């Protein structure tokens, strides 16, 4: 669960920006996209290969 605690004099715009950054770092929106529809076994293999390639690079 992603949370953002507001500072004393922090504006809502900067808090929203921090929240969006944390959500994208956590990969929440990407996970929602993957689970939005049925994924065939070949799509699942392809996604895992791309993910492994990305993780190996970093």
N, CA, C and O atoms as a MOPAC input file, in Angstrom:
PM7 MOZYME 1SCF
protein

 N      0.83800 1    -1.17200 1     0.00000 1
 C      0.00000 1     0.00000 1     0.00000 1
 C      0.88600 1     1.24000 1     0.00000 1
 O      1.78400 1     1.37100 1     0.83200 1
 N      0.63600 1     2.12000 1    -0.91000 1
 C      1.40700 1     3.34600 1    -1.02400 1
 C      0.75600 1     4.45000 1    -0.20200 1
 O     -0.45500 1     4.66300 1    -0.26500 1
 N      1.58000 1     5.14300 1     0.56700 1
 C      1.08200 1     6.22700 1     1.40700 1
 C      1.94500 1     7.45900 1     1.21700 1
 O      3.13500 1     7.36400 1     0.91500 1
 N      1.33200 1     8.60600 1     1.39900 1
 C      2.05100 1     9.87500 1     1.39100 1
 C      1.57400 1    10.65600 1     2.60400 1
 O      0.38300 1    10.92900 1     2.75600 1
 N      2.51700 1    11.01100 1     3.46000 1
 C      2.18900 1    11.81200 1     4.64000 1
 C      2.49900 1    13.26600 1     4.30500 1
 O      3.61300 1    13.59700 1     3.89800 1
 N      1.51500 1    14.11900 1     4.47900 1
 C      1.69200 1    15.52800 1     4.16400 1
 C      2.56300 1    16.21700 1     5.20600 1
 O      2.41500 1    15.99300 1     6.40700 1
 N      3.47100 1    17.05800 1     4.72400 1
 C      4.25500 1    17.87200 1     5.61700 1
 C      3.41200 1    19.03000 1     6.13100 1
 O      2.29800 1    19.25000 1     5.65600 1
 N      3.93300 1    19.75900 1     7.08700 1
 C      3.15400 1    20.83400 1     7.70700 1
 C      2.75300 1    21.91900 1     6.70900 1
 O      1.59300 1    22.32800 1     6.66800 1
 N      3.70700 1    22.38200 1     5.90900 1
 C      3.40800 1    23.45100 1     4.94100 1
 C      3.46100 1    22.95700 1     3.50500 1
 O      3.77800 1    23.72500 1     2.59800 1
 N      3.15800 1    21.69500 1     3.29100 1
 C      3.24900 1    21.11600 1     1.94900 1
 C      1.91600 1    21.27000 1     1.21400 1
 O      0.84800 1    21.05500 1     1.78700 1
 N      1.99700 1    21.63800 1    -0.03500 1
 C      0.78800 1    21.79000 1    -0.83800 1
 C      0.29400 1    20.45300 1    -1.36300 1
 O      1.03500 1    19.47100 1    -1.40500 1
 N     -0.95600 1    20.43300 1    -1.75800 1
 C     -1.55600 1    19.20200 1    -2.26800 1
 C     -0.92100 1    18.78700 1    -3.59000 1
 O     -0.84400 1    17.59500 1    -3.89000 1
 N     -0.46300 1    19.75700 1    -4.38800 1
 C      0.15000 1    19.44800 1    -5.67500 1
 C      1.44200 1    18.65000 1    -5.50700 1
 O      1.66300 1    17.66500 1    -6.21100 1
 N      2.28500 1    19.07200 1    -4.58300 1
 C      3.54400 1    18.35400 1    -4.39100 1
 C      3.30000 1    16.98000 1    -3.77100 1
 O      4.01600 1    16.02600 1    -4.07500 1
 N      2.30100 1    16.87600 1    -2.91100 1
 C      1.97800 1    15.57600 1    -2.31400 1
 C      1.43700 1    14.62600 1    -3.38000 1
 O      1.76500 1    13.43900 1    -3.38100 1
 N      0.62200 1    15.13700 1    -4.27200 1
 C      0.09000 1    14.31200 1    -5.35000 1
 C      1.21100 1    13.86000 1    -6.28200 1
 O      1.21700 1    12.71900 1    -6.74400 1
 N      2.14900 1    14.74900 1    -6.55500 1
 C      3.30000 1    14.40000 1    -7.39100 1
 C      4.12500 1    13.29200 1    -6.73900 1
 O      4.54500 1    12.34700 1    -7.40700 1
 N      4.35600 1    13.41400 1    -5.41300 1
 C      5.09400 1    12.36800 1    -4.69500 1
 C      4.34700 1    11.04000 1    -4.72300 1
 O      4.95500 1     9.98300 1    -4.89000 1
 N      3.02300 1    11.09900 1    -4.56000 1
 C      2.21000 1     9.89100 1    -4.58800 1
 C      2.29600 1     9.20200 1    -5.95000 1
 O      2.46400 1     7.98500 1    -6.02000 1
 N      2.18200 1     9.96800 1    -7.02000 1
 C      2.26500 1     9.39800 1    -8.36500 1
 C      3.61900 1     8.75700 1    -8.60700 1
 O      3.70800 1     7.69200 1    -9.21700 1
 N      4.67900 1     9.40900 1    -8.12700 1
 C      6.02600 1     8.86300 1    -8.28400 1
 C      6.16200 1     7.53500 1    -7.53600 1
 O      6.74500 1     6.58600 1    -8.06000 1
 N      5.63100 1     7.46500 1    -6.32000 1
 C      5.70100 1     6.23700 1    -5.53900 1
 C      4.89200 1     5.11900 1    -6.18700 1
 O      5.31600 1     3.96300 1    -6.17700 1
 N      3.74100 1     5.45000 1    -6.74400 1
 C      2.90700 1     4.44100 1    -7.40500 1
 C      3.62000 1     3.89000 1    -8.63700 1
 O      3.60300 1     2.68200 1    -8.87500 1
 N      4.23700 1     4.75600 1    -9.41000 1
 C      4.92900 1     4.27300 1   -10.59900 1
 C      6.17000 1     3.46400 1   -10.22800 1
 O      6.48700 1     2.48800 1   -10.90900 1
 N      6.87400 1     3.84600 1    -9.16900 1
 C      8.02800 1     3.07300 1    -8.71200 1
 C      7.62200 1     1.69300 1    -8.23900 1
 O      8.32700 1     0.71400 1    -8.48300 1
 N      6.49000 1     1.61200 1    -7.56400 1
 C      6.01700 1     0.33300 1    -7.03800 1
 C      5.46000 1    -0.56300 1    -8.13700 1
 O      5.30700 1    -1.76600 1    -7.92700 1
 N      5.15300 1     0.00000 1    -9.30700 1
 C      4.64600 1    -0.79100 1   -10.41200 1
 C      3.18800 1    -1.17800 1   -10.25700 1
 O      2.74800 1    -2.18400 1   -10.81300 1
 N      2.45000 1    -0.40200 1    -9.51900 1
 C      1.04300 1    -0.73000 1    -9.24800 1
 C      0.20600 1    -0.62200 1   -10.51200 1
 O     -0.60000 1    -1.50900 1   -10.79300 1
 N      0.37900 1     0.44100 1   -11.27300 1
 C     -0.42800 1     0.62000 1   -12.48500 1
 C     -0.09200 1    -0.43500 1   -13.53400 1
 O     -0.98400 1    -0.91100 1   -14.23600 1
 N      1.17900 1    -0.80500 1   -13.65000 1
 C      1.55700 1    -1.85600 1   -14.59500 1
 C      0.92000 1    -3.17700 1   -14.19900 1
 O      0.47200 1    -3.93600 1   -15.05900 1
 N      0.87600 1    -3.45400 1   -12.91000 1
 C      0.25800 1    -4.68400 1   -12.42400 1
 C     -1.24000 1    -4.69300 1   -12.71300 1
 O     -1.79400 1    -5.72900 1   -13.08000 1
 N     -1.88600 1    -3.56500 1   -12.55100 1
 C     -3.32300 1    -3.47200 1   -12.85100 1
 C     -3.56800 1    -3.70900 1   -14.33500 1
 O     -4.52900 1    -4.38500 1   -14.70400 1
 N     -2.70900 1    -3.15900 1   -15.18700 1
 C     -2.85100 1    -3.37100 1   -16.62600 1
 C     -2.73800 1    -4.84600 1   -16.97900 1
 O     -3.50200 1    -5.34900 1   -17.80300 1
 N     -1.78200 1    -5.55000 1   -16.35400 1
 C     -1.58300 1    -6.96500 1   -16.65700 1
 C     -2.77800 1    -7.79700 1   -16.23800 1
 O     -3.10400 1    -8.78200 1   -16.90100 1
 N     -3.43300 1    -7.43000 1   -15.16500 1
 C     -4.54300 1    -8.22300 1   -14.65900 1
 C     -5.90300 1    -7.74900 1   -15.16600 1
 O     -6.93500 1    -8.26800 1   -14.74000 1
 N     -5.91400 1    -6.78900 1   -16.05400 1
 C     -7.16800 1    -6.24800 1   -16.55200 1
 C     -7.87600 1    -7.23800 1   -17.49000 1
 O     -9.10500 1    -7.24200 1   -17.55800 1
 N     -7.13100 1    -8.06500 1   -18.20300 1
 C     -7.71800 1    -9.02900 1   -19.13000 1
 C     -6.96500 1   -10.35700 1   -19.03200 1
 O     -5.89300 1   -10.43300 1   -18.43200 1
 N     -7.54300 1   -11.40100 1   -19.62900 1
 C     -6.92000 1   -12.71200 1   -19.59700 1
 C     -5.63100 1   -12.69500 1   -20.39500 1
 O     -5.56100 1   -12.10500 1   -21.47300 1
 N     -4.60800 1   -13.35000 1   -19.85600 1
 C     -3.30900 1   -13.39800 1   -20.50400 1
 C     -3.04300 1   -14.83200 1   -20.95500 1
 O     -3.04000 1   -15.75000 1   -20.13500 1
 N     -2.82300 1   -15.02500 1   -22.23900 1
 C     -2.56100 1   -16.36100 1   -22.75500 1
 C     -1.18800 1   -16.83100 1   -22.27600 1
 O     -0.35500 1   -16.00400 1   -21.90700 1
 N     -0.94000 1   -18.13000 1   -22.27500 1
 C      0.37100 1   -18.63200 1   -21.83900 1
 C      1.53300 1   -18.06900 1   -22.64800 1
 O      2.60600 1   -17.82100 1   -22.09800 1
 N      1.33200 1   -17.86400 1   -23.95100 1
 C      2.42700 1   -17.30200 1   -24.75400 1
 C      2.70100 1   -15.84800 1   -24.37100 1
 O      3.85800 1   -15.42800 1   -24.34600 1
 N      1.65300 1   -15.07200 1   -24.07300 1
 C      1.84400 1   -13.68900 1   -23.62400 1
 C      2.55800 1   -13.65900 1   -22.27900 1
 O      3.40800 1   -12.80300 1   -22.03600 1
 N      2.20800 1   -14.59400 1   -21.41600 1
 C      2.83200 1   -14.65800 1   -20.09400 1
 C      4.32600 1   -14.95600 1   -20.22100 1
 O      5.14400 1   -14.34000 1   -19.53800 1
 N      4.68700 1   -15.91600 1   -21.11000 1
 C      6.10300 1   -16.24100 1   -21.33200 1
 C      6.85000 1   -15.03900 1   -21.87700 1
 O      7.95800 1   -14.73300 1   -21.43700 1
 N      6.23700 1   -14.35500 1   -22.84400 1
 C      6.88300 1   -13.19300 1   -23.45200 1
 C      7.10900 1   -12.09700 1   -22.41300 1
 O      8.17300 1   -11.47900 1   -22.38400 1
 N      6.10800 1   -11.85400 1   -21.55600 1
 C      6.23700 1   -10.82300 1   -20.52300 1
 C      7.33900 1   -11.18200 1   -19.53800 1
 O      8.11400 1   -10.31900 1   -19.12800 1
 N      7.41200 1   -12.46400 1   -19.15400 1
 C      8.44700 1   -12.88600 1   -18.21500 1
 C      9.83400 1   -12.77700 1   -18.82500 1
 O     10.78500 1   -12.42400 1   -18.12900 1
 N      9.96700 1   -13.07600 1   -20.11800 1
 C     11.25400 1   -12.92400 1   -20.78700 1
 C     11.70300 1   -11.46800 1   -20.80900 1
 O     12.86600 1   -11.16700 1   -20.54300 1
 N     10.78800 1   -10.57900 1   -21.12400 1
 C     11.11000 1    -9.14800 1   -21.15400 1
 C     11.49800 1    -8.67500 1   -19.75900 1
 O     12.45700 1    -7.91800 1   -19.60100 1
 N     10.75800 1    -9.11800 1   -18.74900 1
 C     11.06200 1    -8.72600 1   -17.37700 1
 C     12.43300 1    -9.25000 1   -16.94600 1
 O     13.19300 1    -8.52900 1   -16.30000 1
 N     12.75400 1   -10.49800 1   -17.29800 1
 C     14.05800 1   -11.07200 1   -16.94400 1
 C     15.18400 1   -10.31900 1   -17.64600 1
 O     16.23600 1   -10.06800 1   -17.05800 1
 N     14.95400 1    -9.96100 1   -18.91100 1
 C     15.96500 1    -9.19700 1   -19.64800 1
 C     16.20600 1    -7.85800 1   -19.00700 1
 O     17.34900 1    -7.41600 1   -18.89000 1
 N     15.12200 1    -7.19500 1   -18.58200 1
 C     15.22600 1    -5.89200 1   -17.94800 1
 C     15.96500 1    -5.99800 1   -16.61600 1
 O     16.82000 1    -5.16700 1   -16.31100 1
 N     15.63700 1    -7.02300 1   -15.81800 1
 C     16.29100 1    -7.19100 1   -14.51900 1
 C     17.75400 1    -7.56900 1   -14.66600 1
 O     18.57300 1    -7.17300 1   -13.83700 1
 N     18.10400 1    -8.32800 1   -15.70000 1
 C     19.49000 1    -8.72300 1   -15.91600 1
 C     20.34000 1    -7.52700 1   -16.30500 1
 O     21.52300 1    -7.46800 1   -15.97000 1
 N     19.74000 1    -6.56400 1   -17.01500 1
 C     20.47500 1    -5.39000 1   -17.47500 1
 C     20.86500 1    -4.49800 1   -16.30300 1
 O     21.92100 1    -3.86600 1   -16.32800 1
 N     20.01800 1    -4.44400 1   -15.27700 1
 C     20.30000 1    -3.56500 1   -14.13700 1
 C     20.89400 1    -4.30800 1   -13.05500 1
 O     21.20200 1    -3.73600 1   -12.00900 1

